[in-house]
Amino acid sequence: MLIGLALAWPALVGLPLHATAAPDDIDALIDDSGPLPKQTRDLTALPDLLFTTPSGLLCKKTVVKVMHDVTCAGDLPGAPAGTRVVTLPTVYAQANGPARFLPTPPERFFGDTTGQAPVLLPAGHKIVFWAFSNTQSLVCGVPRSADLVCRLNAPKAIGADNSGPQTHGFVIAAPHSHVF
């Protein structure tokens, strides 16, 4: 019984059962970003951004003090049963664990979006939220192979001085969306 629970636990909490490959190269997509922050301390001044994709995903990049999240809701093909959102958390520009599929209602992450017009992120385009180096960036894009890919490159995990570079994110694509 305990062995079965231990093996099933990652799936129950939205963690991948095994490491998955990084997504297609979204760096080559057309960049729709505005001016980028110059350094990590500038991240707290980033505004929230509500955006949508051609497939109908609704996403919000939020900032609460030093925590940044990219959360998306909509059709998440192949996600675990009961999934309502996928979220990618960060603290400053550091990794805060892998992205997760959650059963949480989208309103918890989006708040009241009445009167907010989401920006359309078209196919073949990306939004870069920050890019301090090759190992320190947050980007979401719509490549040909997926409805949406969001990727965080971080120099380390939060609270782990020698964890080394981290790459986390999610891929929303039929037939199987996944987090990494």
Backbone torsions as a table, in degrees:
resi	resn	phi	psi	omega
1	MET	NA	-49.4	-179.2
2	LEU	-65.2	-36.2	178.5
3	ILE	-64.5	-43.2	178.4
4	GLY	-62.1	-42.0	177.7
5	LEU	-64.9	-41.9	179.5
6	ALA	-62.5	-38.9	179.3
7	LEU	-72.9	-33.3	-178.0
8	ALA	-84.7	-20.1	-174.2
9	TRP	-52.9	-46.0	180.0
10	PRO	-57.9	-40.3	179.7
11	ALA	-69.0	-34.9	-179.0
12	LEU	-67.1	-32.7	-178.9
13	VAL	-100.3	7.3	174.7
14	GLY	89.1	10.7	178.2
15	LEU	-89.4	150.7	177.9
16	PRO	-66.1	145.5	177.3
17	LEU	-73.1	-24.9	178.4
18	HIS	-150.5	160.6	179.3
19	ALA	-63.7	140.2	178.0
20	THR	-115.5	157.0	-179.2
21	ALA	-67.1	151.0	174.2
22	ALA	-63.4	153.1	-175.9
23	PRO	-71.6	172.8	174.8
24	ASP	-51.7	157.4	-179.4
25	ASP	-65.0	110.5	176.9
26	ILE	-96.1	-5.3	179.8
27	ASP	-64.6	-29.4	-176.6
28	ALA	-81.1	-5.8	-179.1
29	LEU	-70.1	160.4	177.6
30	ILE	-66.4	129.7	-174.6
31	ASP	-89.2	116.0	177.4
32	ASP	-99.6	15.0	-176.1
33	SER	-73.3	154.8	170.9
34	GLY	-92.8	-158.8	177.8
35	PRO	-59.8	137.7	-177.9
36	LEU	-99.8	150.8	175.0
37	PRO	-62.5	148.7	-176.1
38	LYS	-86.9	-30.1	-177.6
39	GLN	-148.4	166.7	-174.0
40	THR	-56.9	-39.8	-177.4
41	ARG	-65.3	-16.5	178.0
42	ASP	-79.4	-10.7	-175.2
43	LEU	-63.5	-30.2	-178.8
44	THR	-66.5	-18.1	179.8
45	ALA	-89.1	-4.7	179.9
46	LEU	-66.3	134.3	177.4
47	PRO	-78.7	158.4	171.7
48	ASP	-66.1	153.8	179.1
49	LEU	-138.7	124.8	175.3
50	LEU	-100.6	124.3	179.6
51	PHE	-140.1	161.2	-179.5
52	THR	-132.0	163.6	179.8
53	THR	-117.8	164.9	178.0
54	PRO	-58.4	-25.7	179.7
55	SER	-81.3	-5.3	177.2
56	GLY	98.5	4.9	175.1
57	LEU	-65.8	140.8	173.7
58	LEU	-113.2	126.3	-175.5
59	CYS	-129.4	153.7	175.3
60	LYS	-140.2	128.8	171.6
61	LYS	-99.0	117.0	-176.0
62	THR	-116.3	156.6	175.1
63	VAL	-127.6	124.1	172.2
64	VAL	-128.7	105.2	-173.7
65	LYS	55.5	-108.1	-178.2
66	VAL	-104.4	2.8	-178.2
67	MET	-99.5	133.5	178.4
68	HIS	-121.2	137.2	176.4
69	ASP	-133.2	143.4	165.2
70	VAL	-112.9	118.3	-177.5
71	THR	-126.2	136.0	-179.4
72	CYS	-130.2	146.3	177.3
73	ALA	-133.8	155.9	-179.4
74	GLY	137.9	-153.8	178.8
75	ASP	-74.6	112.7	-179.0
76	LEU	-115.0	78.7	-172.8
77	PRO	-59.0	133.6	176.8
78	GLY	76.3	4.5	176.9
79	ALA	-72.4	159.7	178.6
80	PRO	-56.7	148.8	179.0
81	ALA	-54.5	138.8	179.0
82	GLY	87.6	-4.1	-179.3
83	THR	-66.3	132.7	176.3
84	ARG	-114.7	-28.8	-179.3
85	VAL	-144.1	162.2	167.7
86	VAL	-123.4	138.4	-176.4
87	THR	-137.0	144.3	178.2
88	LEU	-122.7	105.1	-177.5
89	PRO	-93.2	147.9	173.4
90	THR	-140.0	159.4	170.6
91	VAL	-125.2	118.8	-165.6
92	TYR	49.7	-128.3	179.9
93	ALA	-106.4	21.1	-178.9
94	GLN	-101.1	151.9	179.9
95	ALA	-69.0	140.3	176.4
96	ASN	-123.8	48.2	-179.8
97	GLY	89.1	171.0	-179.9
98	PRO	-69.8	163.7	173.0
99	ALA	-62.2	160.2	-176.9
100	ARG	-139.8	143.7	166.0
101	PHE	-87.3	133.9	-177.2
102	LEU	-132.7	150.7	175.2
103	PRO	-84.9	5.8	-176.2
104	THR	-66.1	137.5	175.7
105	PRO	-60.6	139.1	-178.4
106	PRO	-56.5	-32.1	-177.6
107	GLU	-57.8	-29.2	179.3
108	ARG	-61.8	-34.9	-179.3
109	PHE	-92.4	-35.9	-173.4
110	PHE	-88.9	-25.9	-173.5
111	GLY	67.3	-159.5	179.2
112	ASP	-83.3	116.1	-178.8
113	THR	-100.3	9.8	178.6
114	THR	-56.5	129.9	178.6
115	GLY	83.0	-5.1	177.9
116	GLN	-95.7	123.6	177.7
117	ALA	-94.4	116.1	178.9
118	PRO	-68.5	148.3	175.1
119	VAL	-80.8	134.2	176.6
120	LEU	-82.0	125.2	172.6
121	LEU	-98.6	99.4	-173.8
122	PRO	-73.2	163.4	175.8
123	ALA	-56.8	138.4	179.8
124	GLY	83.6	6.9	-177.4
125	HIS	-122.2	164.0	178.0
126	LYS	-142.4	161.0	170.4
127	ILE	-121.6	123.5	175.6
128	VAL	-98.8	121.7	179.7
129	PHE	-86.8	-37.5	169.6
130	TRP	-157.3	153.3	179.2
131	ALA	-154.1	86.9	-179.8
132	PHE	-85.2	-26.7	179.2
133	SER	-168.0	-179.3	176.9
134	ASN	-65.2	-22.1	-179.3
135	THR	-106.6	13.5	-178.3
136	GLN	-148.2	86.7	-178.8
137	SER	-156.0	159.0	173.4
138	LEU	-135.0	123.4	-175.7
139	VAL	-145.6	144.4	171.8
140	CYS	-126.6	139.3	-179.5
141	GLY	-151.2	165.4	-179.1
142	VAL	-117.9	86.9	177.2
143	PRO	-79.0	171.4	179.1
144	ARG	-60.6	-31.4	-172.3
145	SER	-85.6	-2.2	-174.0
146	ALA	-152.0	159.6	173.0
147	ASP	-72.7	-34.8	179.1
148	LEU	-167.1	142.6	171.9
149	VAL	-130.2	129.1	172.2
150	CYS	-122.8	134.3	-174.4
151	ARG	-138.5	131.3	172.5
152	LEU	-108.9	125.3	169.2
153	ASN	-107.7	121.6	-177.4
154	ALA	-128.5	146.4	-179.6
155	PRO	-69.4	-22.5	180.0
156	LYS	-165.8	169.7	174.1
157	ALA	-85.0	149.7	-180.0
158	ILE	-59.8	132.9	177.6
159	GLY	76.6	3.1	-179.1
160	ALA	-121.9	94.8	-173.5
161	ASP	-59.8	-32.3	-176.9
162	ASN	-120.1	35.8	-179.6
163	SER	-76.5	-19.9	-178.2
164	GLY	80.5	175.6	-177.7
165	PRO	-58.0	143.2	-178.9
166	GLN	-124.9	140.0	171.6
167	THR	-129.0	120.7	179.8
168	HIS	-134.0	160.8	177.3
169	GLY	163.3	-160.3	178.8
170	PHE	-150.4	156.5	176.3
171	VAL	-127.0	122.6	175.3
172	ILE	-105.2	111.7	-176.6
173	ALA	-162.4	140.9	174.1
174	ALA	-76.3	146.0	2.8
175	PRO	-90.7	-2.5	-173.3
176	HIS	-142.6	106.4	172.5
177	SER	-77.0	150.6	178.2
178	HIS	-149.5	160.6	176.6
179	VAL	-113.5	155.6	177.5
180	PHE	-147.4	NA	NA
